[in-house]
Every structure is written in C-alpha cells, then in structure tokens.
Amino acid sequence: MSSVPRPQSLNSLLSRLRMRQLQLLIALDEHKSLHKASSALAMTQSAASKSLAELESMLDAQLFERTKSGLIANPFGHCVIRYARLMATDLGSLCEEMAQIRSGQGGRLAIGAVMGAVPALIVPAVDALQRRHPALSIEIVEDTSLHMLDLLDEGHLDLLVARASVSAHPGKYHYQSLSEEPLSVVVSAEHPRPRGKELQLAALAGYRWITYPSHMPLHAVLEREMDLAGLSMPANTIATASTFVTVALLQQGTDMVSILPTAVAEMFVQRGMLRILPVKLRSMSQTIGIVTRKGGQLSGAGQAFVQLLREGLA
C-alpha cells in the first residue's frame, strides 16, 4: 500500500463500504486489540483481520500501527475512526427519531448553546418551537464552543448557537452570524452603589476577580480590557466556566467582581441577585452564530428553530 491514499469517489466508497467495517474500527479504537475487538462484535479474529485488511485496501492506507500497547490508530486511522463514529451516531439518531415519529412523539432536536445565547436567543426560540410542535423532544446543552464543536462533529448535537472561530479548523463548519455579545462587569447585589455615572477598571484593582479559563474567548476579552486600561491581570483569580459558580461566588462577598454576557447579567439583576457596575468596556466578545456541519442537512425541526432565531432578531 502506498503511504499516501489515492482519492476515492463517493460512489466507490458507498458501493464497497460496510457498516460492519466501521463498527470494527470503533471497537479497535476502544480495545486496542484485534482479539478483543472481534470478541466484542461476536466475530472470529480471522474475519475481523480480513475485514480490516479489505478496508485498508479500499482506502489505500494503513490505519493502525502495531505497538507494545496494542493496535494504535495512526493519523489516517484517527481520521477514518472519527467519521465512523459520526456515521454510527447519525444512524442511531435516525433510528431513534423514526421510532419517536412512529410513537407520535414528533422527533428530536439537540441544540448546543454558549451561555450568552441562552436568555435572549435560545429560550424564546425553544419555547416558540415547542408550542408549534408540542410532540417534539428538545435537548439543550450549554457549554463552551470548543467542547460543543466536538459534540457536533460526533453527531450528538444537530446545531449550535456558538462560535466556530475557536476551532482549529473553522472551515469545517457553516456559520451564520446572529449577533454580537455585549458584556457587563457584575458584582453582588449587596455591593454598595458606586458614585458617578462611570467607573474605571482601575477602581476595581483591589477586588478579587472571577474569570473564565484561559482557553475561553471571554478570558481574552478581559485580558484585552485590562491591557487597554494599563493594568495587569490579577494574580489571584478564580477561574470557572460555570455561570452558577460565578453567581454563587459573587453572592459570597462584596469584594468579588466578574464579567458576564449582558443578557445573562440582566437576568440575575432582575431577580435581585447581581448588580451591573457602570464600567464601559471597549471590547466585544466574538459574534455568536448558528453553527452546523458542512454538508449536513438540518431536519425540519432544526430549520424551524433557525427561522425562529432569525425572527427573534428581526
């Protein structure tokens, strides 16, 4: 076999590829052993070996290396395994959705969202969608864009309202920008109301900051704001991606401060839990948009959800 695989046409792969081969790849990735993988699939080891050889011949690439730790996927193997898992997940979702439609449940939609998109975008659109389609089952995952892109790749989520730019390969996704994400500086509701119409970041130098983990875009925003104000990032920060943890910590004492997406902050302000300080931030977080897999096709429920998102911004 050559070290560089020759291009395969879609028709050629579809006519020769078998789901059993993809199941074998996934089992090999999990067990690192041909014997264990074949046992897990109730195959003989010779049949599993032949199936793997046929797949490698079809793709004109060796997929695994034999090591002391067992069969380890090489870069070609990792690539094919990733798509094998995606196809298996998509087929599982197909069976589940068809079963739900047969039982009258109306299908399923799995949505991922960053925190800032939840109050003003996700909640009203989901509420309107389920009112129109009361039999539809909806799952909402709130997490970082980076983690949810992995879930989207693996087929666990149908679409995201998040950022595609944090990916190492943003070109893999179709991105439709929805809105910018304004940010607010927040403290406990017990924090004394500051004098004056505007407060500078320098006035908060003695406060304990609750920040986002360093890999998150909102951490970079705070770093940029500190730099623009001629300040260094505080050394004794508490880092968390959890809104719940942030709000709980802020309520613990009036010497803590953080930044939150304004839509999220206002929700807690209305409930008397937080106060927004009059600090004018010069930076915006990256835009939030609809993220889908390129080449994928949204279900009718997914398309209806996207339309509701856009109507909500009109």
Buried (B, 14 or more C-beta within 10 A) or exposed (E): EEEEBEEBEEEEEEEBBEEBBBBBBBBBBEBBBBEBBBBBBEBEBEEBBEBBEBBBEBBBBBBBEEEEEBBBBEEBBEBBBBEBBBBBBEEEBEEBBEEBEEEEBBBBBBBBBBBBBBBBBBBBBBEBBBEEBEEBBBEBBBBBBBBBBEBBBBBBBBBBBBBBBBBEEEEBBBBBEBBEBEBBBBBBBEBEEBEEEEBEBEEBEEBBBBBBEEEBBBBBBBBEBBEEBEBEBBEEBBEBBEBEEBBEBBBEEBEBBBBBBBBBBBBBBEEEBBBBBBBEBEEEBBBBBBBBBEEBEBBEBBEBBBEBBEEBEE
